[in-house]
Amino acid sequence: MKNLKEQKTTVIILVIGLLIVSLTPIVNRYFHLADAFTGFLTGIGLMIECIALIKMQQIKKQNACGILKR
């Protein structure tokens, strides 16, 4: 049960990262943002996505080995 909760939170984190990366150019089209701020937001979004993907790999590896966290 705890593994399922970890997977849901990981997917939520991944979606948040995707939204940050994809909404930055859309917002930049309608409101002028500084290039540094646009790059910062894109970098934060990519970092969040990478963290979520690493977390997913760890959960997948735990499930494959039959190791359950308690």
Order of alpha helices (4+ residues) and beta strands (2+ residues): alpha-alpha
